[in-house]
Structures are given as structure tokens and as C-alpha cells.
Amino acid sequence: MNGSAERFETVVVGGGQSGLAVGYHLARLGRPFVILDAHDRVGDAWRERWDSLRVFTPAKFNGLPGMRFPAPGLSFPTKDEVGDYMAAYAERFELPVRSRIKVDSVSRHGAGYLVKSGDAAFAADNVVIATGACHTPKVPSFASELDPQITQLHSSSYKGPLQLSEGAVLVVGLGNSGAEISHEVAHTHRTLVSGRGTGEIPAPHGAGAAIFVLPLVKFMGTHVLTMDTPIGRKVEPQFIKHGTPLIRTKLKDLSAAGIERVARVVGVRDGRPELADERVLDVTNVIWCTGFSPALGWIDVPVFGDGGRPRQYRGVVDAAPGLYFVGLEFLYAAVSAVLPGVGRDAGYIAKHIARRANEAQPATVTAEMASMSR
């Protein structure tokens, strides 16, 4: 298989916002590359989210490098509008995206790497892992013990209330997804929500916030909460563990909608969810808004720490030259995994790849000249 592998200077794994941004910068620097993506179309990772989802940041912050988001600056685009923007972005800059290619493994191969997808293989000097932060749903192991009559969904497969059975709904997780989804299903079902609060942006969401509050939040997340500042390094572990503060739907909104907050879910008793206060809930639906894991076990290169996160700085892995990561939660800053932040990280990585290629070129020329002089 190795002999038949297609050869590229750089393989970007993942054609979402992070991978596209890396591709844009590599193209601007004149470096050859290919983007491999598992979805049918560019932007499908966004299109597959729940029907009513709108992004939490105004359109003026959501453009990738080189192309503004085509919507009024203070509006909050739908998930389909974001997906369509991604597709238009890839088309405008003629980014070489190959769809329906799910990468199974990345391993060392000589001085570079071998990327495998089924029977296909790609050899590369550099591999950029751009599969993002929302890759594999996290669900507690005891979820399988719930009564099979209870409808269970993870937020990644939730589309809308019509998927749910009649009866009460327990939403597990109180980040932004949990707050938004519980608020939506409360219109049609008795709703309970379990989870530790992640804090709140202390301002109503909307045009006013887009003008005054969210620019400040973006500045903080871009320039203050980074791995280069003491406060950034301090908050990074909690940020990764608990997620971002509530932005649009706040606790008072949940209370006004009649949603009951309950204790943490700790297990299952007699097929029903059991809480930390030993209460057992009689519900017919459970929606797990418990987040995602990057699920990077398919990368067969020893670069991961105890928590499963790669050891890197700004996406560059010193222990494995040519291996890069982009789009992970707090990769470098609080905005590293979201639309307003991926462009900067992508640009840093692309410049590092170009510099690495330029440094390797003189060495290659010198070796060739030495060989010719023998």
C-alpha cells in the first residue's frame, strides 16, 4: 500500500472551518496540499446540527480569512447559512477538498507520515489534524442501563422536539447547547435540566450585545485568555472541562420557561436516571448535552498527554515535526475552536509549514550537489 500512496507536501484532515482556514493560508503561501473530509459536502458538519441553531456570535465576527460572512453584521446566522458559507468559501478559493474520505489512521512513515482511509493512502511531509472539537459525542457509560423505552439522544443527533416521545424530558448538561435545547423543548414538553452552571455573559443577547458586549468578549478570548498569559493558563483547564459561559439563553430564561433544575445525574436505578440527591426521575426522554471529545486515538504517534490532549504549542508538535493540530478547545486561546478564532491559529500553522519546507529545501539541494560531485 505504501508504494501506491498519493504524495502531498501537506495533508489536512478535516474540511470544516479550521481545515478550510489552514487551506486558505497554505494556498496564499504557495504550498501544495489536499484537504480530506468525511462528509458529503463542505459545510455538512454545521448543517447536521439541530434545526433551530443559530451561532452565538454576530456575522461580522464569523468570516474566515479573506472572505466576510455574507449577512448583516449584527445578525446571528443559522447553522445552514454557516454551512453554505463554508461551501462558498471552499469554492471561491478553489481549495482542494476531497469529500467522503474518512481517515482511519495517521502514522509515521520515514521522515513524514502515512494517512490511511480504507484502501487509500496518502504520504505527506506534514499532517494537520483539523477534525475539530466536536468530533465524538460524550455520553456517560451508565446511559446504556436506562430503560429502552426511554428515548435517548445526544445533542449531536437532536433536530427538534418532534423526535421526542410524549412525557417529560431530562436534559443533561447546562452549557450553551443544553440551555438552548432545554428552552426549546420546554414549549412542548415538561422539561428538567441537570448540570453545573458554566457562568453567563452578563448582558442580554442581541444587537446591543453585538455592538457593545461581544466585541469585548472576543477581545478577551483572543488576546487575554491565551496560553501566553498567566490568566489564560489558569482558566484553560476549567474552560476545557466545563465549556464556555452561557451566551444567549440564561438561567433566568430557563426559569421563566418553567424548566426545573435538578441535581447532577450520577447513575441509573430501576432503569431511570438517578440524581446526586438520590431522587429518581420518571422521564420518557433524555437528551445528553454532555459535549464531545476530540477522539484522537486513530493518530498512531505518541504525542498525547494524560488527558488525551496533544502536547503542542499553538498547534505545533515539537515531538513530532510536521504534525499539527488546529480547532481544538483552547488550543492557544479561548476562541481557538470557534469561527472568530480559527483563522489566527491556522495562519500560524501554515507559516510554520512554509518555513519548515523552505528550511528543508537548501538541505536537499546541498545533498544533491554533494552527490553530483562524487
N, C-alpha and C positions, 0 to 999 in steps of 0.2 A: 504493500500500500504506500510505503514511504516514497518509492520511486515514482509513483504516479501522482503524488501530491502537487496541487497547484501552488505556485510560488508567488508570494507577495512580500513587499517590504513590511507592511503592517496589515494585520487582520484586526478589525474592530468587531467584537462580539456584542451584538445588541444594536438595533436600529431605532431606539427611542430618542428622546430629547438629548441625552448625553452622547450617544453614539453619533447622532447627526451633527452635533456641535463639534465633536472631535474631527469628523469627516470634513466639515467646512474649513477648519483651521489647517488640517493637513493639505487640503487642496490649495489653499491660499499660499502655503509654503512650498508647493510643487512636489509634495511627497506622494508616491503611489500607495494605494491602499484599497481594501474592499471591506464593506460592512455586511455582516451576516446577521439575519434576523429571522426568528422563528415564526413570526406572524404572516398572515396572507398579504397584508398591505401595511405600508408605513402609516403609523398612527393608530393601529388597532389596539395597542395596549391602553390607549385612552378611550377609544370607542367602546371597549368591553366593560367599562365601569358602570355604576348604577345610572339609571336613566336621567335622574334629575340633577346629577352632579354638575356644579359649576366650580371653576377654580377659585381659590381664596384670594388670589392676588389680582389687581386690575390689569387689563390688557396691556397698558403701557409698560408693565414690568415683564411681560411674558414672551417677548420676542427673543428668538435665538440670534446668535451673532450674524449680522449682515442683513437681517430682514425683520422689520417690525411686525407686530401682530396686527392683522387687518380687522380691527374692531375699534370702536370709540375707546379712548384711553382710560376712561374711568369705569368702563363696563367690566363685568366678570364673565368671561366666555364659558360656554357649555363645554362638556367633555368632547362632544362631537366636533365642535369648532376647533378645539385644540388638535384633535386627530387629523382633521382636514388641513390645518395649518402645517402640521408635520409633513404630510404628503406633498403639499405645495412647496415646502422648503427643500425637500429632497429633490424634487423635480427642477426647481429654479436653479439650484447649484449643481445639478447633474451628478449627484452623489451616487456612487456605485453600490447600491443596496441590493443584496440578493435575498429575496424573501423565501419563506418556508424552509429555512435551513436552521434546524435546532442543533446547537453544538453539544456534543456528548462529552468531550474531554479536551483539555489543554495540557500538554506535557512538554518536557524538554526534548529538543531534537537537535543534536550537535550544539552549535553556538546559538541556536534560536529555539523555535517552538513548533510543535505539530498540533494543529487544531483538527479534531475529527468530528464528523457529522454523518452517522450511518456509514455508508461505504465511501463517502467522500472524505478527502483530507486536504489540508491547506498548510503549507510550510511558510513560516514567517520569521523575520528578524525581531519583530515586535508584535505583541498581542495586547490590545486594550480591552479590558473587561468592562463593558458598558451595559450590563443587564439590569442595572438599577437597584433601588432599594426595595421595590415592591415586586419581588420575584416569586417567592413561595409562601403561601398563606401559613400563618402560625395558628394552631388550634391546640388546646390542652389535650393531653393523652386520654384523659377521662371522658372526653366527648363521645367516644365510641360506646360508653356504658349507658348513655341516655336511651330511654325508651325509643324504639324505632318508629313509633307513632308520632314522635316529636319531629317537626320539620326543622332541620338544621341547615344554615347557610353561613358561609364566610362572607365578609363584606365584598370580596373579590367576585363572588358569584351572585350577589344580591343585585337585582334590577329594579324592583319596586314592590309595593305591598301586595300585588296580585299573586306573587309567588307563595304567599303565606297561607297557612291554614286558619280557619276560624279559631278564635280564642286569644289568650294572652301571649304577648311577645316579650322575651327577655333579650335585651341587647347587652352583650358582654364587651366592655371596653368603652372608655369615655374620652377618647381622643376626638379629633375633628370628624372622622368617619362615624364613630359611634354616636356623637351628638347629632350629626346631620340625619343619619338613618333613623335613629330613635324618634327624632322630631317628626320625620315624615310618616313613619308607621303609626304614630300616635293619632293621626287623623282617622285611621280605620280600625285600630286595634288598641285594647288596653295594653300599655307598654310599661315595662320596668327596665331600668338600666343599672348595670353593675360596673364599677370601675373606679379607680383612683383618678381624681381630677388632675389635669395637666397644667392648670393655670389658665388665665384668659388674657387676651389683648384687651386692655381696659377702655374700649371705645366701641360704640355701635358700628356694625359693618355696613358699608355702603359708600356712596360717592364722597361723603365727608371724610370717612376713614381713608379713602383712596387718595384724597388731596393732602391730608394732614398727618394721619397716624401711620399708615402703611409705608410711606417713604422713610419714616424714621425707623420702623421695624426692619425694613430692607437694609438700611444703612448699618444698623446694629448687627444684623445677621451676616452682612457681607464683610464689614471692616472691623468690628469689635469682637464678635463671638467667633474667633478663629483659633486654630491650633498654634498661632504665633503670639497669642495674648494670654496672660495668666487667667483672666476671667473665662476666656474661651476654653482653655484646657480644664478649668474647674467644672464648667457646666456640661462639657461634652459627654461624660458617662451618663448623666441623668437625662440628657437630651435623647441619646440613643435608646435608653431604657424606656422612657415614658412618652416621648414624642413631643410635638410642638404644642404650644398653648392653643386654647380654643379661639378661633378667629371670627367666625360668623355666628354660629349658634352657641349661645352661652347657657350656663346653668339656670339662669332666671327664665330663659326661653323654654327650657325643658319643664321647669316647674309650672309655668303658665299653660303649657300644653297638657298638664295633668299627668306627666310622667313621674313614676315613683322611683326614687333612687334607693337601691338596696345594697347590702354588704357584698363583699368580694365573693365570687364563686370559687369554692375550694374543692368540689368533687360532686359525686352523684350518689344519691340514696334512693333505693327503690325505683331507679330509672328516671329520677327527677333531679334537677340542679339543687345542690346543697350550698348554703352560704356560710360565711365565716361565723355568723351568729347562730348557726345550727338550724336556721329556718330552711325549709324545703319548699321550693316553688312549684305550684301547679300551673305550668305553662304548656302551650302546644307548639310554640316556636322558639328557637334560639338562633340569634344572629351573632356570629363571632366577629367582633370588630377588634380583634386582638393583634392586628398588624401582620407584618411579613418578615421573613428572613431572607438575606441575600442568597442563601443556599448555594454556596460556592464549592461544595465537595467534589464537583467534577473537574476542578482545577488541580491537576496532579503535580503541583510544585509546592515545596514546603515553605510557604511564606505567611502562614496564619498564626495568630496568637491564640491564647487560651479561650477567648470569647468567640473565636471563629472569624474575626475580622482580620484582613490582611495588614501586615506590618508595612506601612508606607508613609511617605510624606508628600502631600499634595498629589497623590495618585502614583507617585514614582516608587517602585520597589527596589531598593538598593541591593537586596539579597538575590534578586533575580533580574539582572539587566535586560531591558526590553519588555518587561511585564508591567502593565499599568492598570489602574482602576479609576473609574470615574462614575459619578452618580450615586455613590453610597451616602447614607446619612452621615453628616458631619465629616465627610472625607477630609475637608480642610476647614470649612466654615459651616455655620448653621443653615446656610442656603444651598449647600452643595448638592442636595438631592432634588431641588425644585427648579422650575423654569427660570426664575430670576438669577439662579446661581450657577447653573451647569456650564455656561459659556466661558466663564473665567477659568474654571478648573480644566476644561477642555483645551483652552488656549495654552495653558501652562504645559500640559502633557504633550501637545503637538509640537511645541517649541523644543521640548526635551528630546522628542523623537528625531526632529530635524537636526538638532545639534549632535546627537549620537551618530546619525548617518554621516554627517559631514566630518566628524572625527574619525570614523572608520574608513572613509574614502582615501585619505592620504596614506594610511597604513597599507591599504590594498595596493595602491599604486606603487609604493615603495617596495613591497614584496614582489610585485610583478617585474619591476626594473631589476631587482637583485637576481631574480630567476633568469632574466634575459642575459645578464652579464656573465653568467656562469659558463 
